Amino acid sequence: MRIGMFFREALRSIRANAAISVAATVTALIAVFILGAFIPSFMYVRSAVDAQKAKVDVDVYISDTATVPQVNALREKLDGLRSDGTVAAVTYVSKEDALRIMKERLRDPSVLDELPSNPLPAKFNVQPTEAENANVIVAAVKDDPALDPTEGIVYPETTADRLLTAAKFVQWAGFVLIGILLLAAVLLIGNTIRLSIFARRREVEVMRLVGATNWFIRWPFMIEGVICGLVGAVVAVAMLWGIKVGVVDAWAAGADTALTKTGSAAGTIAFPLLTLVLVGAGALLGAVGSGITLRRFLKV
Amino acid sequence: MSDGQDTGRPEFTLVQVADPPSSEEEMAPMFSAPVTDGKRHKNDIFRPGPGPMVEFRGVTKTYDGNSRGLNGVSLRIGTGEFVFLVGPSGSGKSTFIRLIIRELRATSGEVIVGGRDLSTLRRGKVPYLRRAIGCVFQDFRLLPDRTAAENVAYALQVTGHSQKEVRRRVPEILSLVGLEGKFDRLPRELSGGEQQRVSIARALVNHPRLLIADEPTGNLDPETSLGIMDLLLRINRTGTTVLVATHDQHTVDRMQMRVIALDEGRVVRDEESAGYHDETGEVTA
């Protein structure tokens, strides 16, 4: 419609109220920056927790004295769990495989050569479809005669439980925090724009007097809010980019191998997508902030 | 954004004026009410008809915790009249005016403007009512960071006129009110009288059928006041109904127009061709 005119009005008002415009922009910058630092952190933690959850597996150790039919019975039991969807995969690790894996892990494998015989039991490594299913697997096989009497069943019971609790907590805390952050940002921007409108209350009065409709008055203010929000968001994104390249990427590259492995397993939001989300959030914050604030000034 | 701007308003034939006109014949095409071609625009608030421009029927306005306002006022102001509204401070003059532009709503009674009962006018229509009424105030109420031309242009932009139309009409109307050569001055760079001329130009630019002036000369010296009143009179001669609330006894006495006197919210006198005071008071011709 008359977008051009509304734009000119918005720019005029930004120029005329430079101090308040800068304040609104900085407010948007801070809000978007916090949001922009929080979203990838939240997603990283959640994804790291998910990666750990995926790593929860159950080792079912087989007694050296177990007969072949007993071992087969145990395998059938586990395969049964796979067919009902509890278990994703069952891998048989023989005594020899176990010894080889241990050799690989040791810094000085020669110590194993001095053993008179292979002391390691064979096992089924059971991968549950979900971490929650570990308990079902344990319950199903814990009295099996083929179990190794000393090793039995090994699975990271407490780790799994804690991870599940942590995952739920991270998820809810994340949503609540993002909600609070957005609300705070809207209120802050609204407050700044209220200052601007308060400074120009007479002006709004005159506009109404000459018969300007509410939307005619509102558009320039909202465009003003969107411009401040956008500029703030773009600066915040630039700052986040600098931090990503200068700090996070450098830290990830120089970090210890174990950490890197966790890092690569845990994905986070791609930067271009994050940019899009943040710029959108900035514009929305500006528009909603000024829109809400204007309502009380536009009572006819 | 579908607030339906007045884009469908009929065009007017305007006379190109080089100098401020001295006679109402020259001003007529500029100031006269829009010519309707029989079809009313959907945002045209006023109902056509021979009825009065403003009618109050037993209007009472009380404020919370304050008795000031209006108390059972009934009167009619015909189309094309020039009326002075006089009375001491707090007599209800401002309430009267604010009821007409619906800044206030009557506590009881009916306020009818241009055939529309304002108590039934929807909130969304109030801006359109205000476009049909030109308003001039004691404190001018200009936008401080805009030039004279931009202030007048704003009123045109509000009603949805094209940039081309704005560029054509603003200089015309500013010249008509005698501000030739001062289009690009900010309000603070103009004298009080000049600022009031800008505000009159703004009030007129949309061809209102009713012009309301609340103490238009309250901040001006007598000579400047005379010029402003003269301008209002010339506007009235083109058919625009003019209502002036004032304290300015000298002007009222000099012009000998209809005078409505308010006191404590009541009409105490309503007289054609009168002065500021009634016959018992001091009257000068």
Boltz contact constraints between the chains, C-beta under 6 A:
constraints:
  - contact:
      token1: [A, 1]
      token2: [B, 1]
      max_distance: 6.0
  - contact:
      token1: [A, 16]
      token2: [B, 145]
      max_distance: 6.0
  - contact:
      token1: [A, 203]
      token2: [B, 143]
      max_distance: 6.0
  - contact:
      token1: [A, 206]
      token2: [B, 141]
      max_distance: 6.0
  - contact:
      token1: [A, 206]
      token2: [B, 143]
      max_distance: 6.0
  - contact:
      token1: [A, 209]
      token2: [B, 135]
      max_distance: 6.0
  - contact:
      token1: [A, 210]
      token2: [B, 155]
      max_distance: 6.0
  - contact:
      token1: [A, 210]
      token2: [B, 158]
      max_distance: 6.0
  - contact:
      token1: [A, 211]
      token2: [B, 127]
      max_distance: 6.0
  - contact:
      token1: [A, 211]
      token2: [B, 130]
      max_distance: 6.0
  - contact:
      token1: [A, 211]
      token2: [B, 131]
      max_distance: 6.0
  - contact:
      token1: [A, 211]
      token2: [B, 158]
      max_distance: 6.0
  - contact:
      token1: [A, 212]
      token2: [B, 158]
      max_distance: 6.0
  - contact:
      token1: [A, 213]
      token2: [B, 3]
      max_distance: 6.0
  - contact:
      token1: [A, 213]
      token2: [B, 127]
      max_distance: 6.0
  - contact:
      token1: [A, 215]
      token2: [B, 1]
      max_distance: 6.0
  - contact:
      token1: [A, 215]
      token2: [B, 3]
      max_distance: 6.0
  - contact:
      token1: [A, 216]
      token2: [B, 158]
      max_distance: 6.0
  - contact:
      token1: [A, 300]
      token2: [B, 123]
      max_distance: 6.0
  - contact:
      token1: [A, 300]
      token2: [B, 126]
      max_distance: 6.0
